[in-house]
Amino acid sequence: MELSQDRLERLIAHSTDSVIATDGAGKVIYYNDGASRALGYSADEVLGEFVGKLYPDLAEARRVMQAMRDPGHGGAGVVDAFQTHFLAKTGEHIPVAISGTILYDEDEKEDGTIGFAKDLREILHKDQLATLGEVAIGLSHEINNPLAVITNQAQLLEGDLERLAGEGDVSVELERIDALRREVARIAEILARLEQMAADDTYETVEYIGPAKMIDLRPRRERRASVDDRMIGLRVLVADDDLGIATSLADLLRVEGCSVETASDGVAALAQLEAADFDLLISDVVMPHMDGHELFSRVRERWPKLPILMMTAFHYDKDHIIKRSRLEGLEGVIFKKPVDPEWLCAKILEVTHRA
């Protein structure tokens, strides 16, 4: 079958690649369907416009033209798979590989350009996924082994502390060891998330600084099928000087439908209570600047109807903070171990009188 001029033109017009041609002044004189689909501009919006409109800036458009005149990119007057970026109508920067040539008139003077641009987004995405898989395997091997050592040593250290202390109080030291375990578990969870993304051939990014992005490795917690609708919309303030605990508890409650804010200590918690309304305060027992009992007492004076839960890592109440607070009306205590969501929800519904 002979490839007629008409058939060739129709093939180019409907090509999945972007095909764009310009005249000697750099104005667009040809713009195919593939370019329209990729960039979002209709032909009417582009034809007759300066081609620089399709690049992030004029400097990038000039870089492509300079490459066409440089014999190192495929020969004099051509470029072969030259990588650059187009600017879509939405503002998205689209990575492309341009294969193009300078057009000349009968007098061998430059008369314009024509280029075929391959959208690289899918190709780059697959390359990134392949790299992610390699990174996931390497990290899992190199990090999980020392994490296991840290966990084992923490277990031995806990036993040594209890043995050496005898009847002495080592609750603070034991809580620190428990905090180490929680952070080790969090690192392991992040590694598991990375492995899962590599296995699923998918990943998400979040903004980091300015235009920079990073892979989102935050664990994905699915809402339980049995989540109680009475939890939805509860406004909760979590006060804890341990950022890891405050964040993980906030994440857990958000999955249950709550609106959650965190405070780093009792002073910060009081400031947030003054600034906004909450349905529940969850406070750590031992915090700098203001312990749980003092915070409880202040809140009882200022907001007597606000329900309060206290958190502690151990049953031992060194400074009788929980005991004193209970004598003054404290309704519940939760323990900062891996918390059972169903039990926690039941306790929250109880103290907020939604049970």
C-alpha positions as CSV (number, residue, x, y, z in Angstrom):
1,M,0.0,0.0,0.0
2,E,1.4,3.4,-1.0
3,L,1.6,6.0,1.7
4,S,-0.1,9.0,0.2
5,Q,0.6,12.6,1.3
6,D,-3.0,12.8,2.6
7,R,-2.6,9.6,4.7
8,L,0.7,10.7,6.1
9,E,-0.8,14.0,7.2
10,R,-3.7,12.3,8.9
11,L,-1.3,9.9,10.7
12,I,0.8,12.9,12.0
13,A,-2.4,14.8,12.9
14,H,-3.6,11.9,15.1
15,S,-0.2,10.8,16.4
16,T,-0.1,10.3,20.2
17,D,3.2,12.3,20.2
18,S,3.0,16.1,20.2
19,V,3.9,17.4,16.7
20,I,4.6,21.2,16.6
21,A,6.0,23.3,13.8
22,T,7.0,26.9,13.8
23,D,7.8,29.6,11.1
24,G,11.0,31.6,10.9
25,A,9.7,34.0,13.6
26,G,9.0,31.2,16.0
27,K,5.3,31.3,15.7
28,V,3.4,28.1,15.8
29,I,2.0,27.1,12.4
30,Y,1.2,23.4,13.1
31,Y,-0.2,21.8,16.2
32,N,-1.5,18.3,16.2
33,D,-4.1,16.4,18.3
34,G,-1.4,14.7,20.4
35,A,-0.1,18.1,21.5
36,S,-3.6,19.3,22.3
37,R,-4.2,16.2,24.5
38,A,-0.9,16.5,26.3
39,L,-0.8,20.2,26.8
40,G,-4.5,21.0,27.2
41,Y,-4.4,23.9,24.7
42,S,-6.7,23.8,21.6
43,A,-5.2,24.5,18.2
44,D,-7.0,27.9,18.2
45,E,-5.2,28.9,21.4
46,V,-1.8,28.1,20.1
47,L,-1.6,28.7,16.3
48,G,0.0,32.0,15.5
49,E,1.4,32.3,19.1
50,F,5.1,32.4,19.9
51,V,6.3,28.8,20.6
52,G,7.8,30.0,23.9
53,K,4.3,29.9,25.3
54,L,4.7,26.1,25.4
55,Y,7.9,26.1,27.5
56,P,8.3,26.9,31.2
57,D,10.3,30.0,30.2
58,L,12.0,31.7,27.3
59,A,15.4,30.4,28.4
60,E,14.2,26.8,27.9
61,A,12.8,27.5,24.5
62,R,16.2,29.0,23.5
63,R,18.0,26.0,24.9
64,V,16.1,23.7,22.6
65,M,16.9,25.9,19.6
66,Q,20.6,26.0,20.5
67,A,20.6,22.2,20.7
68,M,19.2,22.1,17.1
69,R,22.2,24.1,15.9
70,D,24.6,22.0,17.9
71,P,25.9,19.0,15.9
72,G,26.4,17.1,19.2
73,H,22.7,16.4,19.6
74,G,22.1,14.4,16.4
75,G,23.7,16.4,13.7
76,A,23.7,20.0,12.4
77,G,20.1,21.3,12.3
78,V,18.5,18.4,14.2
79,V,18.0,17.1,17.7
80,D,17.4,13.5,18.6
81,A,15.5,12.6,21.8
82,F,16.5,15.9,23.4
83,Q,15.0,16.1,26.9
84,T,13.2,19.3,28.0
85,H,9.9,20.3,29.6
86,F,6.7,21.7,28.1
87,L,4.4,23.8,30.1
88,A,0.8,22.6,30.0
89,K,-2.2,24.9,30.2
90,T,-2.8,23.7,33.8
91,G,0.8,24.9,34.7
92,E,2.1,21.3,34.9
93,H,5.7,20.8,33.7
94,I,5.6,17.9,31.3
95,P,8.9,16.1,30.7
96,V,9.4,15.4,26.9
97,A,12.0,14.1,24.5
98,I,12.1,16.2,21.3
99,S,13.3,14.9,18.0
100,G,13.1,17.8,15.5
101,T,14.8,19.6,12.7
102,I,15.3,23.1,11.4
103,L,13.5,23.8,8.2
104,Y,15.2,25.7,5.4
105,D,13.8,27.6,2.4
106,E,15.1,27.4,-1.2
107,D,18.0,29.7,-0.4
108,E,19.1,27.5,2.5
109,K,17.9,30.1,5.0
110,E,16.2,29.0,8.2
111,D,12.5,29.0,7.7
112,G,11.1,27.4,10.8
113,T,11.2,24.1,12.8
114,I,9.3,20.9,13.2
115,G,9.5,18.6,16.2
116,F,8.0,15.4,17.6
117,A,7.8,15.4,21.4
118,K,7.5,12.2,23.3
119,D,5.7,12.5,26.7
120,L,8.1,10.9,29.2
121,R,5.8,10.9,32.3
122,E,4.9,7.3,32.1
123,I,8.4,6.1,31.2
124,L,9.9,8.2,34.1
125,H,7.3,6.9,36.4
126,K,8.2,3.3,35.6
127,D,11.9,4.0,36.0
128,Q,11.1,5.6,39.4
129,L,9.1,2.6,40.5
130,A,12.0,0.3,39.5
131,T,14.4,2.4,41.5
132,L,11.9,2.4,44.4
133,G,11.8,-1.4,44.4
134,E,15.6,-1.6,44.6
135,V,15.7,1.0,47.4
136,A,12.9,-0.8,49.3
137,I,14.9,-4.1,49.2
138,G,18.1,-2.5,50.2
139,L,16.6,-0.5,53.0
140,S,14.7,-3.4,54.4
141,H,17.9,-5.5,54.5
142,E,20.1,-2.8,55.9
143,I,17.7,-1.3,58.5
144,N,15.6,-4.2,59.7
145,N,18.7,-6.0,61.0
146,P,20.0,-3.2,63.3
147,L,16.3,-2.5,64.4
148,A,16.2,-6.1,65.6
149,V,19.4,-5.6,67.6
150,I,18.0,-2.3,69.1
151,T,14.8,-4.1,70.1
152,N,16.7,-7.0,71.7
153,Q,19.1,-4.7,73.6
154,A,16.2,-2.6,74.9
155,Q,14.6,-5.8,76.3
156,L,17.9,-6.7,78.0
157,L,18.4,-3.1,79.3
158,E,14.8,-3.1,80.8
159,G,15.6,-6.3,82.7
160,D,18.9,-4.9,84.0
161,L,17.2,-1.7,85.1
162,E,14.6,-3.6,87.1
163,R,17.2,-5.9,88.6
164,L,19.6,-3.1,89.6
165,A,16.9,-0.8,90.9
166,G,15.4,-3.3,93.3
167,E,12.7,-1.4,95.1
168,G,13.7,1.9,93.6
169,D,11.6,3.8,91.1
170,V,12.8,3.5,87.5
171,S,9.4,4.3,85.9
172,V,10.9,7.3,84.0
173,E,13.8,5.2,82.6
174,L,11.4,2.4,81.7
175,E,9.1,4.9,79.9
176,R,12.1,6.0,77.8
177,I,12.9,2.4,76.8
178,D,9.2,2.1,75.9
179,A,9.5,5.2,73.7
180,L,12.5,3.6,71.9
181,R,10.4,0.6,71.2
182,R,7.6,2.7,69.7
183,E,10.0,4.6,67.4
184,V,11.6,1.3,66.3
185,A,8.1,0.1,65.5
186,R,7.4,3.3,63.5
187,I,10.5,2.8,61.5
188,A,9.5,-0.7,60.7
189,E,6.1,0.5,59.7
190,I,7.6,3.0,57.3
191,L,9.8,0.3,55.7
192,A,6.7,-1.9,55.3
193,R,5.0,1.0,53.6
194,L,7.9,1.4,51.2
195,E,7.9,-2.3,50.4
196,Q,4.2,-2.2,49.7
197,M,4.5,0.7,47.3
198,A,7.2,-1.1,45.4
199,A,5.0,-4.3,45.3
200,D,2.0,-2.3,44.1
201,D,4.0,-0.3,41.5
202,T,2.6,2.9,42.9
203,Y,3.6,5.8,45.1
204,E,2.5,9.3,46.1
205,T,4.5,12.4,46.6
206,V,4.0,15.4,49.0
207,E,5.4,18.9,48.9
208,Y,8.6,19.3,50.7
209,I,10.2,22.7,50.2
210,G,9.2,25.0,47.4
211,P,8.8,23.0,44.2
212,A,10.6,20.0,45.7
213,K,8.6,16.9,46.5
214,M,9.3,13.7,48.5
215,I,7.7,10.3,48.5
216,D,4.9,10.0,51.0
217,L,5.9,7.2,53.4
218,R,3.3,7.9,56.0
219,P,1.4,4.7,56.9
220,R,-2.0,4.3,55.3
221,R,-4.5,3.4,58.0
222,E,-7.9,2.3,56.7
223,R,-11.0,3.1,58.6
224,R,-12.4,0.0,60.4
225,A,-15.7,-1.3,58.9
226,S,-17.2,-1.1,62.4
227,V,-16.2,2.5,63.1
228,D,-18.8,4.2,65.3
229,D,-20.5,7.2,63.7
230,R,-20.7,8.9,67.1
231,M,-16.9,9.4,66.8
232,I,-17.2,11.4,63.6
233,G,-16.6,15.1,64.2
234,L,-15.4,14.9,67.8
235,R,-13.0,17.7,68.4
236,V,-10.0,16.2,70.4
237,L,-6.9,17.9,71.8
238,V,-4.0,15.6,72.6
239,A,-1.3,17.0,75.0
240,D,2.0,15.0,75.1
241,D,5.6,16.1,75.0
242,D,6.4,12.9,73.1
243,L,5.8,13.9,69.5
244,G,5.7,10.3,68.3
245,I,2.9,9.4,70.7
246,A,0.9,12.6,70.0
247,T,1.2,12.1,66.3
248,S,0.3,8.4,66.3
249,L,-2.7,8.9,68.6
250,A,-3.9,11.8,66.4
251,D,-3.6,9.7,63.3
252,L,-5.5,6.9,64.9
253,L,-8.4,9.2,66.0
254,R,-8.5,10.9,62.6
255,V,-9.1,7.5,61.0
256,E,-12.1,7.2,63.4
257,G,-13.5,10.5,62.1
258,C,-12.3,12.8,64.8
259,S,-10.9,16.3,64.3
260,V,-7.6,16.3,66.3
261,E,-5.1,18.9,67.4
262,T,-1.9,18.3,69.4
263,A,0.0,20.3,72.1
264,S,3.5,19.7,73.2
265,D,2.9,20.3,76.9
266,G,0.3,21.6,79.4
267,V,1.0,25.3,78.8
268,A,0.5,24.8,75.1
269,A,-2.7,22.8,75.7
270,L,-4.2,25.6,77.8
271,A,-3.4,28.1,75.0
272,Q,-5.2,26.0,72.4
273,L,-8.2,25.4,74.7
274,E,-8.5,29.2,74.9
275,A,-8.3,29.6,71.2
276,A,-10.8,26.9,70.1
277,D,-13.5,24.6,71.3
278,F,-12.9,20.9,72.0
279,D,-15.1,18.0,73.0
280,L,-12.3,16.1,74.8
281,L,-8.8,16.6,76.2
282,I,-6.4,13.6,76.3
283,S,-3.3,14.5,78.4
284,D,-0.1,12.8,79.3
285,V,0.7,12.4,83.0
286,V,4.3,13.5,83.0
287,M,5.1,16.6,81.0
288,P,7.6,19.5,81.3
289,H,6.4,22.9,82.6
290,M,3.1,21.5,83.8
291,D,2.2,17.9,84.7
292,G,-1.1,16.2,84.0
293,H,-2.6,17.0,87.4
294,E,-1.9,20.7,87.2
295,L,-3.3,20.8,83.7
296,F,-6.4,18.8,84.9
297,S,-6.9,21.3,87.7
298,R,-6.6,24.3,85.5
299,V,-9.0,22.8,82.9
300,R,-11.5,21.9,85.6
301,E,-11.5,25.5,86.9
302,R,-11.8,27.1,83.4
303,W,-13.9,24.5,81.5
304,P,-15.6,22.3,84.2
305,K,-17.7,20.3,81.7
306,L,-14.8,19.4,79.3
307,P,-14.1,15.6,79.5
308,I,-10.5,14.6,80.2
309,L,-8.6,11.4,79.7
310,M,-5.1,10.9,81.0
311,M,-2.3,8.8,79.4
312,T,0.4,6.9,81.1
313,A,2.9,4.2,80.1
314,F,2.9,2.4,83.4
315,H,0.5,1.5,86.2
316,Y,3.0,2.9,88.7
317,D,1.9,6.5,89.6
318,K,5.1,7.9,91.0
319,D,3.9,11.4,91.9
320,H,0.3,10.3,92.5
321,I,-0.8,12.4,89.6
322,I,-3.5,10.1,88.5
323,K,-4.6,9.4,92.0
324,R,-5.0,13.1,92.9
325,S,-6.8,13.7,89.6
326,R,-9.2,10.9,90.1
327,L,-10.0,12.3,93.6
328,E,-10.9,15.5,91.8
329,G,-13.1,13.8,89.2
330,L,-10.9,12.3,86.5
331,E,-13.0,9.8,84.6
332,G,-10.5,7.7,82.6
333,V,-6.9,6.6,82.0
334,I,-5.4,5.1,78.9
335,F,-2.0,3.4,78.6
336,K,0.5,4.5,76.0
337,K,1.1,1.0,74.6
338,P,-0.2,0.0,71.2
339,V,-3.8,1.1,71.8
340,D,-6.7,-1.0,70.7
341,P,-8.8,1.3,68.6
342,E,-12.1,-0.3,69.7
343,W,-11.3,0.0,73.4
344,L,-10.1,3.6,72.9
345,C,-13.3,4.6,71.1
346,A,-15.4,3.0,73.7
347,K,-13.6,4.9,76.5
348,I,-13.9,8.2,74.5
349,L,-17.6,7.7,73.9
350,E,-18.0,6.9,77.6
351,V,-16.3,10.1,79.0
352,T,-17.9,12.3,76.3
353,H,-21.3,10.8,77.3
354,R,-22.0,9.6,73.7
355,A,-22.1,5.9,74.7
